[in-house]
Amino acid sequence: MPHDITEMTMADYDAVFAFWRQQEGIGLNDADGREHIAAFLRRNPGMSFIARERGRIIAAVLCGHDGRRGTLHHLAVAPSHRNRGLGRTIVQRCLDRLRDEGILKCGIFVFSNNKEGERFWLTTGWFERSDLKLLQQEIDPRP
């Protein structure tokens, strides 16, 4: 059955969020709430994608950039549709959009225990940066 890949919009939010919640290796938190995803999509129009088959979401990815580097978030492909090239296809759409914006590097975050996700990225041409470490700080939401 052919699938349909479209740009993600806020009209897709509830279905995409529910899809992500069902997928192993996807870490969701307050930053993935409706208002934050809406802001992300506004700042990065036309860069995030979903794939549907018979109206059901089978893949999704957020893509954006800061003017220098691109980042992909929450790539997920339904287990029933993996190993068919859909992940590669949807990622390539993101990379094409980044290139159109003049962005020549893109990064991803993969949980250290997400071996299946790591295997996907490594076999599709991505490489691990052993010279970098992610450091993070939570910002108090109170003014």
CORKATA-V113548 format. One record per pair of residues at least 12 apart in sequence whose C-alpha atoms are under 10 Angstrom apart, sorted by sequence separation. I is the first residue (numbers start at 1). GAP is how many residues later the second one is. D is the distance in whole Angstrom. If there is no record, write none. Layout:
I | GAP | D
I | GAP | D
//
This chain:
48 | 12 | 8
49 | 12 | 6
50 | 12 | 9
61 | 12 | 6
62 | 12 | 6
63 | 12 | 9
75 | 12 | 8
94 | 12 | 10
48 | 13 | 6
49 | 13 | 7
60 | 13 | 9
61 | 13 | 5
62 | 13 | 7
77 | 13 | 10
108 | 13 | 9
47 | 14 | 9
48 | 14 | 5
49 | 14 | 8
60 | 14 | 7
61 | 14 | 4
62 | 14 | 10
76 | 14 | 10
17 | 15 | 8
47 | 15 | 7
48 | 15 | 5
59 | 15 | 10
60 | 15 | 6
61 | 15 | 7
75 | 15 | 9
17 | 16 | 9
47 | 16 | 5
48 | 16 | 7
59 | 16 | 7
60 | 16 | 6
61 | 16 | 9
75 | 16 | 8
17 | 17 | 9
46 | 17 | 9
47 | 17 | 6
59 | 17 | 5
60 | 17 | 7
44 | 18 | 9
45 | 18 | 9
46 | 18 | 9
47 | 18 | 9
58 | 18 | 8
59 | 18 | 4
60 | 18 | 9
108 | 18 | 9
13 | 19 | 10
44 | 19 | 7
45 | 19 | 8
58 | 19 | 6
59 | 19 | 6
72 | 19 | 8
107 | 19 | 9
13 | 20 | 9
14 | 20 | 8
44 | 20 | 5
57 | 20 | 9
58 | 20 | 5
59 | 20 | 10
106 | 20 | 9
107 | 20 | 10
108 | 20 | 10
13 | 21 | 7
41 | 21 | 8
43 | 21 | 8
44 | 21 | 7
57 | 21 | 8
58 | 21 | 9
107 | 21 | 10
40 | 22 | 9
41 | 22 | 9
43 | 22 | 9
44 | 22 | 9
58 | 22 | 8
59 | 22 | 8
72 | 22 | 8
107 | 22 | 10
40 | 23 | 9
41 | 23 | 8
43 | 23 | 9
58 | 23 | 7
59 | 23 | 9
71 | 23 | 9
72 | 23 | 9
10 | 24 | 8
13 | 24 | 8
40 | 24 | 8
48 | 24 | 9
58 | 24 | 9
70 | 24 | 9
71 | 24 | 10
10 | 25 | 10
13 | 25 | 9
37 | 25 | 9
40 | 25 | 10
47 | 25 | 10
48 | 25 | 9
50 | 25 | 10
70 | 25 | 8
109 | 25 | 9
49 | 26 | 9
50 | 26 | 10
51 | 26 | 9
61 | 26 | 9
10 | 27 | 8
11 | 27 | 10
48 | 27 | 10
50 | 27 | 10
59 | 27 | 8
60 | 27 | 9
70 | 27 | 10
71 | 27 | 9
9 | 28 | 10
10 | 28 | 6
53 | 28 | 10
58 | 28 | 9
59 | 28 | 8
63 | 28 | 9
70 | 28 | 7
9 | 29 | 8
10 | 29 | 10
61 | 29 | 8
62 | 29 | 10
69 | 29 | 9
70 | 29 | 9
60 | 30 | 8
61 | 30 | 8
63 | 30 | 10
64 | 30 | 8
68 | 30 | 10
10 | 31 | 8
59 | 31 | 8
60 | 31 | 10
63 | 31 | 6
64 | 31 | 10
67 | 31 | 10
70 | 31 | 10
9 | 32 | 7
10 | 32 | 10
62 | 32 | 8
63 | 32 | 9
88 | 32 | 9
8 | 33 | 8
9 | 33 | 9
61 | 33 | 8
64 | 33 | 9
65 | 33 | 8
68 | 33 | 10
69 | 33 | 9
70 | 33 | 6
75 | 33 | 9
87 | 33 | 9
88 | 33 | 9
91 | 33 | 10
16 | 34 | 8
63 | 34 | 9
64 | 34 | 8
67 | 34 | 8
68 | 34 | 8
69 | 34 | 6
70 | 34 | 8
71 | 34 | 9
72 | 34 | 7
73 | 34 | 9
74 | 34 | 9
75 | 34 | 10
87 | 34 | 10
51 | 35 | 8
63 | 35 | 8
67 | 35 | 8
68 | 35 | 6
69 | 35 | 7
70 | 35 | 6
71 | 35 | 5
72 | 35 | 6
73 | 35 | 7
74 | 35 | 9
75 | 35 | 10
9 | 36 | 9
51 | 36 | 10
65 | 36 | 9
67 | 36 | 7
68 | 36 | 8
69 | 36 | 5
70 | 36 | 4
71 | 36 | 5
72 | 36 | 5
73 | 36 | 7
74 | 36 | 9
88 | 36 | 7
8 | 37 | 9
9 | 37 | 9
19 | 37 | 9
20 | 37 | 10
66 | 37 | 9
68 | 37 | 8
69 | 37 | 6
70 | 37 | 6
71 | 37 | 6
72 | 37 | 8
73 | 37 | 9
83 | 37 | 9
87 | 37 | 10
7 | 38 | 9
8 | 38 | 7
12 | 38 | 9
19 | 38 | 7
65 | 38 | 8
68 | 38 | 9
69 | 38 | 7
70 | 38 | 9
71 | 38 | 8
7 | 39 | 6
8 | 39 | 8
9 | 39 | 8
18 | 39 | 10
19 | 39 | 8
20 | 39 | 9
51 | 39 | 8
64 | 39 | 10
6 | 40 | 9
7 | 40 | 7
8 | 40 | 5
9 | 40 | 9
16 | 40 | 10
19 | 40 | 8
20 | 40 | 8
50 | 40 | 8
65 | 40 | 10
7 | 41 | 6
8 | 41 | 5
9 | 41 | 9
15 | 41 | 9
16 | 41 | 7
19 | 41 | 8
20 | 41 | 10
49 | 41 | 7
65 | 41 | 8
76 | 41 | 9
6 | 42 | 9
7 | 42 | 4
8 | 42 | 6
15 | 42 | 7
16 | 42 | 9
32 | 42 | 10
48 | 42 | 9
49 | 42 | 9
64 | 42 | 9
65 | 42 | 10
75 | 42 | 9
6 | 43 | 6
7 | 43 | 6
8 | 43 | 9
16 | 43 | 9
17 | 43 | 10
48 | 43 | 9
63 | 43 | 9
5 | 44 | 7
6 | 44 | 6
7 | 44 | 9
16 | 44 | 7
49 | 44 | 8
63 | 44 | 10
5 | 45 | 6
6 | 45 | 6
12 | 45 | 9
16 | 45 | 9
48 | 45 | 9
49 | 45 | 8
63 | 45 | 10
4 | 46 | 8
5 | 46 | 4
6 | 46 | 8
27 | 46 | 10
28 | 46 | 9
47 | 46 | 8
48 | 46 | 7
4 | 47 | 5
5 | 47 | 6
26 | 47 | 9
27 | 47 | 8
47 | 47 | 6
3 | 48 | 6
4 | 48 | 5
5 | 48 | 9
26 | 48 | 6
46 | 48 | 9
47 | 48 | 9
3 | 49 | 6
4 | 49 | 6
25 | 49 | 9
26 | 49 | 8
47 | 49 | 9
48 | 49 | 9
2 | 50 | 9
3 | 50 | 5
4 | 50 | 9
25 | 50 | 9
26 | 50 | 8
47 | 50 | 6
2 | 51 | 7
3 | 51 | 8
4 | 51 | 9
23 | 51 | 10
25 | 51 | 8
46 | 51 | 8
47 | 51 | 8
1 | 52 | 7
2 | 52 | 9
3 | 52 | 9
4 | 52 | 10
5 | 52 | 10
8 | 52 | 8
23 | 52 | 10
24 | 52 | 9
45 | 52 | 10
1 | 53 | 8
3 | 53 | 10
4 | 53 | 9
5 | 53 | 10
7 | 53 | 10
8 | 53 | 8
23 | 53 | 7
44 | 53 | 10
3 | 54 | 9
4 | 54 | 10
5 | 54 | 9
6 | 54 | 10
7 | 54 | 10
8 | 54 | 8
20 | 54 | 7
22 | 54 | 10
23 | 54 | 8
24 | 54 | 10
44 | 54 | 10
3 | 55 | 8
5 | 55 | 9
7 | 55 | 10
8 | 55 | 10
20 | 55 | 9
23 | 55 | 7
24 | 55 | 10
3 | 56 | 10
20 | 56 | 7
22 | 56 | 9
23 | 56 | 8
19 | 57 | 9
20 | 57 | 9
19 | 58 | 9
20 | 58 | 9
19 | 59 | 8
16 | 60 | 10
5 | 81 | 9
3 | 83 | 9
27 | 83 | 9
5 | 84 | 9
6 | 84 | 10
26 | 84 | 9
27 | 84 | 8
5 | 85 | 8
25 | 85 | 8
26 | 85 | 8
7 | 86 | 10
25 | 86 | 7
7 | 87 | 10
25 | 87 | 10
5 | 88 | 9
25 | 88 | 8
26 | 88 | 9
25 | 89 | 6
24 | 90 | 8
25 | 90 | 9
25 | 91 | 9
26 | 91 | 10
24 | 92 | 10
25 | 92 | 7
24 | 93 | 9
25 | 93 | 10
//
